[in-house]
Amino acid sequence: MRKMVVTVAVLALFAVSVQSAQPAVHHATRAHLLATVQVKASEFKFVLSKKSAKRGVVIFKVTNIGAASHNFQINGRTTKMLSHGKSDTLRVTFLRKGAYPYKCTVAGHAAAGMKGVFTIT
């Protein structure tokens, strides 16, 4: 009976130590798969704080610093139309490495230069 109590106590301590170690590993992996990119939209260009990221979730924080309304589209996701000073956030998951085009969908804006390519490594 005493061996059983000791065995149960050892297993309980092991379980607690394993559980306390898991969140640290989980957060480290999560941070590696998450990138934030600041996007400034104006006439007629985008300025991105980063032009590439690793595979995973990329958060695009888009702010219109121009006078005309703009939006931002990448990988099938589009922000709302943004007037001067307004912002919107896109959370996009990239599963594959490659080049992903982005643009403003307002008529004529991409042709005027509001487009580019974001790279996933």
C-alpha positions in Angstrom: 0.0 0.0 0.0 2.8 2.4 0.9 4.5 1.8 -2.5 1.3 2.7 -4.3 0.9 6.0 -2.4 4.6 6.9 -3.2 4.0 6.0 -6.9 0.9 8.1 -7.1 2.7 11.0 -5.5 5.6 10.8 -7.9 3.3 10.6 -10.9 1.4 13.6 -9.6 4.6 15.6 -9.3 5.7 14.5 -12.8 2.3 15.6 -14.2 2.6 19.0 -12.6 6.1 19.6 -13.9 5.1 18.5 -17.4 2.1 20.8 -17.4 4.1 23.8 -16.2 6.7 23.3 -18.9 4.2 23.1 -21.8 3.0 26.7 -21.9 6.5 28.0 -22.3 7.1 25.8 -25.3 3.6 26.7 -26.7 4.2 30.5 -26.4 7.6 30.3 -28.0 6.2 28.4 -30.9 3.3 30.8 -31.2 5.5 33.9 -31.1 7.6 32.4 -33.9 4.5 32.0 -36.1 3.1 35.5 -35.6 4.4 38.6 -37.4 3.0 42.1 -37.4 3.4 44.4 -40.4 2.5 48.2 -40.3 1.1 49.3 -43.6 0.8 53.0 -44.5 -1.4 53.9 -47.5 -1.1 57.2 -49.3 -1.3 58.6 -52.9 -0.3 56.3 -54.6 1.8 53.9 -52.7 2.0 51.5 -49.8 4.9 51.6 -47.3 5.2 48.3 -45.4 7.4 48.0 -42.2 8.4 44.5 -43.4 8.4 43.1 -46.9 8.6 39.5 -45.8 7.7 37.1 -42.9 7.9 33.4 -42.1 5.0 31.1 -42.7 2.2 31.5 -40.1 -0.1 34.3 -39.1 0.7 37.8 -40.3 -1.2 40.8 -38.9 -1.3 43.7 -41.3 -2.2 47.0 -39.5 -3.2 49.3 -42.3 -3.5 53.1 -41.8 -4.5 55.6 -44.5 -2.2 58.6 -44.2 -3.3 59.9 -47.6 -6.2 62.2 -48.6 -8.1 59.8 -50.8 -9.8 56.7 -49.6 -7.8 53.4 -49.9 -8.0 49.8 -48.9 -5.5 46.9 -48.8 -6.0 43.4 -50.3 -3.7 40.4 -49.9 -4.3 36.6 -50.2 -8.1 37.0 -50.8 -8.5 39.3 -47.7 -9.4 43.0 -47.9 -9.7 45.8 -45.4 -12.7 48.1 -45.3 -12.4 51.3 -47.3 -10.3 53.7 -45.2 -10.6 57.5 -45.3 -7.8 59.8 -44.1 -6.5 58.8 -40.7 -8.5 55.6 -40.4 -7.1 52.2 -39.7 -8.1 48.5 -40.1 -6.4 45.2 -39.3 -6.1 42.0 -41.4 -5.1 38.7 -39.8 -3.9 36.5 -42.7 -2.6 32.9 -42.4 0.1 31.9 -44.9 0.7 28.2 -45.1 3.1 28.1 -48.0 6.3 29.9 -48.9 6.0 32.2 -51.9 5.3 35.7 -53.3 1.9 37.2 -52.4 0.7 40.2 -54.4 -1.1 43.0 -52.5 -3.0 46.1 -53.9 -5.5 48.8 -53.4 -8.7 47.8 -55.1 -10.0 51.3 -55.7 -10.3 51.8 -59.5 -7.0 53.0 -61.0 -5.0 53.0 -57.7 -3.1 49.8 -58.3 -2.2 51.0 -61.8 -1.0 54.2 -60.3 1.4 52.3 -58.0 -0.6 51.0 -55.1 0.6 47.4 -55.4 3.5 45.2 -54.5 4.5 41.7 -53.4 4.9 40.4 -49.9 7.2 37.4 -49.5 6.6 34.4 -47.2 9.9 32.5 -46.4 
